Every structure is written in C-alpha cells, then in structure tokens.
Amino acid sequence: MTIDASDFKQLEDTVWDCARLARSLQCEIHRTYKSDGSVLTETDLKISRIVEDCITRLFPSCSFVCEETPVIRKKDSPYTFVLDPVDGTDVYSQGLPSFAVALGILDRNLKPCGALIAAPRFGLAREELLVSLQPGGRLMIDGKPFEAGLDKDVIHQITLGSNDHARLDFTHFDAKIRTFGSSIIHLLAPVVYSSIQACINQPSYVWDIAASHAVLLSQGMDISYYDGSQFTYTDSFVYGKEKYRMEICAGTEKGRSSLRSMLPLRA
C-alpha cells in the first residue's frame, strides 16, 4: 500500500489545524495530571479525537497508537500511525512556545517512514514550523523542499532532555546545550537547525520520538542507544506503550559516537 498524495495532504491539513487549535486554546488551558504525575490538558484529548477520526476515515486498514487513547491494531496493517497530540504538554500548559503536534508513520516492519510535525509557536525565524514527510517522498519544511548540506559530525551544540542532566557526566563537555521541553523538537533540531548537531533524550515512549526519527532517517541520521547499540521498534514498545530502556542519542554515526565520548553516563 502506498499513501495517496491527496490523502496525505488531508492528513497534513488536519494536523496543522490541530496545532493552530492548540495555539488558540493555550492562554485558557487548565492543567491537570494523570496517575503517573504527567500533565494532561483538554487540548490533548480534543486533538486525539480529531486525528484518530481522520486516520480512521482515510486509512481504515492501518493501525493507530496515541498517548491518550486505546491502541487500534489492525491485522497485516501496512502502516501504523503514532500520535502525540501535544508533545511538550508541560511547557504548553505553562504558556511556553515549544510544543508540537507530532504524527509519526511506521511501515509494516515498524520502521519510521513518514512524519507530520506542526509547532505553531516555534519556527525557523518565523512563528510557525510545519515538517512534512510523506512515506517515500521528500522532506518538506514550511512547504518547501529541505536542503541540509551541512557537516553534523563535529559536536558544537546539542539538545538535551529536561531530566538527562542528572544522568550525565559533564566533566569534559564544553559544547553548548539547548533544552526546550519537547522530545519531538529536541530530536528534530539536529536536522532543521544549522548549528545543532545532536540530541540526547531520556527513556520515553514511541509517540515522543517516531515522527522525528523518520525525519532523521530521511537525512542520513539515526537514533541509537547510549551504549552504542541499535535502536529498534518492538511490538511492546509500539503497541504495548512501553518506554525504551535507556537514554538515546540522535545525529550522524560519527556525531553520536563523539557525543557519547564527550558526555558519558555517570558511573
């Protein structure tokens, strides 16, 4: 099965509409908490319903995984759509700009192959950022084909998950650190921001990484575990909603190796 361009455009429009909806609701949002202590808002639930309805209508044979709703798993599904309705809910609920609606697409082998990431207050020298990668297509940023062309092997700046500082040894690290409060934006940054080469992110869920991982792969980058082993998508990780087992790093192969040497995990 291939995804028709017109269907993908409808899905892109839906994700973008949801991001703008989130922006319009942000100033009046009410902050609540789930049983694990993580933040939940009305916006998360509203966007989950809207995107699930769109995928069910356009791609009825496909599976759907969302942070806030039960898994829909179809037998022999050609694609699995993975939604984080508001990645960065904590910063979103506080009125900060670095949040995104993130929809990743996994192929039948659970390899990231497509993405829609809409960050309506966090852009490239503009207010809005829309990242679009149709499976088998070209990476588009704000409606234009993306041209990378920069050497990302040497580490000068990284993005870092908000809890990772406690696990890392900074003794020999002299690069700059950026942290925004959104795993999706952190992992996307080595691709879209010219002076950021790599990312470290704490153990998280499939919806926190799938969309950005597809973008990384499209540009010759990847994610690996912090011990250097290969990162894989398992049934339990995707459909069982389990966290991956340890910190990950993202970037080029040389960049990831250099980063692990410069900034090792604490003993």
N, C-alpha and C positions, 0 to 999 in steps of 0.2 A: 504493500500500500504506500502510495505517495500522498503527501498533503497538497491538495489543490491550492494554488496561489490565492484564489478568491476567498476560500475558506480561511486560510491563514490570515488574510487581511481583515476579515471579520473578527477573528480572534484577537488580532493586534488592536483593532479599534476598541474592542471590549475591555482589554487590559488597560489601554490608555484612558478610556472613560472612567474606569475604576480608580486609577491613580489620581485623576483630577477630582473625582468624587471624594477620595480620601483627603486631598488638599482642602477642599471646600468645607469639610467637616472638622478639620483638625482643631480649629480655635474653640470648638464647643465640646470636644470629646470628653467622655467620662472614663476614668482609669479604673479598671477592675483587675482581679487576679484569678488565675487558675489554681488548681490544687497544688501544683508544683511551685507556686510562687511567681511564675512568669506573668507578664502583663497581657491583658486581653481588653479589646475595645469593641464597641458596636460596629466600627468600621471593618474589623477583621471578619466578623460574621456576615455582614452585608456583602462584602466583596466575594467571600467564599461562595455564597449562594449564586451570585450573578455569573461568576466564571464557570462554576460547575454546570449551571443551566446551559451556558453557551457551548461547552465542550460536549455535553450530552446530546445536544441538538446537531452539532456539526460533525462530531466524531463518535457515533454511538458504539462502535466496536472497540473503542480504546479505553484504557484504564485511567483512573484519576485518583491522585493522592493529594490530600490537603491537610495542612496543620490542624484545622479546626473542624473537619468533618470526617465521617467514616470513609474508609477506603472503598473505592469501586474497582474491583479487579475482574477483568474480562478474560475468558479463556482465549489463548492464542492472540492476545492483544498486539497489534502492530506497533503501538506507541503507548507510553504511559506519561500522562501529563502530571506535573508536580507543581503545586501552587503554594506559595507563601503569600497570603492576602495582604499583609503588611509586614515586610521584613524590616526590623528595627522598631517594633511596636513600643518599646520603652521610650526611645527618643521621640517617636511620633506622638505619644501620649503627653510628652512634656513640651510639645510645640517646636521641637528642633527640626531641621530640614532634611536630615539624611535618612530617609526611609524610601522603600520601593515596593511596588507590586511586582512579584517575580514568578514567572511561569516557565519551568524547565520542561523539556521534552526528552524522554528516554526512548531509544529504539527497542526492538523486541529482545535484544541482548542486554538491556538495561545500561546502554552506553549513552551519555548525554549527546544529543544531536541537534537540539534546537532550543531557542530561548526567546522570551519576551520579558524585558525588564523596563519598567516605567517608574522613574524617580521624578515626581513633578516639582520638587523644590531643590534639586541637586543636579546641576547640569554642567556642561562644558562651556564655561564663560557665558552661560545663559541660565535661566531659571529651571528649564526642564531638560530631562535626559530620557530618551527612548532608544533602547537597544533591541534590535530585532534580528533574529537568525532563524530563517526557515530551514528545516532539515534539507540538506543537500544544496542550500543556497549560500549567498554571500552575506557576511556580517554588515549590517546597516546600523549607523549611529545617527539619530535625528534625521532619518530619511535619506541619508547619503551613504554610499559605499565607504567602508572604513579602510584606511590605508595605515598600516602600522609602521614598518620600515625603520624601527629604532632598535638598537642593541640593548637587550634587557638582561644580559648575563652578569654584569657588574652591579653589585648592590649599593645604591646610594640612598634610597628611600624605600620604606615598606609600609604596608598597612598591618595593623595588629588588632586582634580581637580584644574586647574590653576586659576579659578575665585572664588573658595569657601572660601578663607581666609577672604574675605570681609563680609561674612555672618555668620561667626562662632565666638564664644566666647572662646578664648584660655586661659582664666584666670586660670583654674585648669587642664590644659592639659600639661602633662610632657613626653609624648611619642615622638618618632621620626616621622618625616614626609618625605615622598618621593614624588616627583612630576616629571612626565616625559613628559607631554603634549599630552598624548593619553588616551582617556577614556577606550578603549579596554584593553590596557596594565595595566592601573590603576586597573580595575575591575578583571583582570586576576591574578594580583600579589598575593592576599591572598591565592590562590591555589598553584601557582608554585614557589613562593619564600618563603623559610623556615621561615624567621624571620619577615615576614609581615603578619599581622592578619586581616586587614580590609581595606575598602576603602570608601571614601566619594566622590560623584560626583554630579556636578551641573545639573540642568534641561537640558536634551539633547534629542536626537532623538533615534528611535528604532535601527538604524544601529550602534549607539555608544555603545550599551550595549548587544544586543541579543546574539552574539557569546560568550562573556564572561559569560553572565548569564547562558547559557547552561552548561558551564564548572563548574561554581559554584554549580549549582544544582546536577551535577553528583558526586560531592564530599561532599554532605550533607550541603552545604552552600546555601545562598539565598540573594536576594536583598529586602529591604523594604524601604518605605518612611521614611523620617527623623522624622516624628511624630509617627512612630511605626506602621503605617497602612500597610496593604498588598499591594505589587506592582503587578498590573495586566496589561496585554496587551489587549487593546481595539482596535476596528476597526479604530477609529480615530487616535490612536497612531501609529498603524502599517501602515494602508493603507492611512490615511489622512496626514501622515507625520507631526504630531503634537508633540511638546515637552511634556515630562511628567511634572507634576505640581509643584514639589519641589525637594530639594536635596534628594538623596538616599544614603543608606549605604549598604555595602556588607560584608558578613562574616558569621560566625555561629550565631545562635539566641542569645546566651549569649554575644558574641563579639559585635554584633550590639547594644544590649541594653546597654552594658558597654560604648561603644563609644558615644552613644547619651547622656549619663550622664556626661562623661568626657569633651565632646566638644559640648555643646548645640548651637543651632542657637541663634544669637543675638536677643534681645527683640525688 
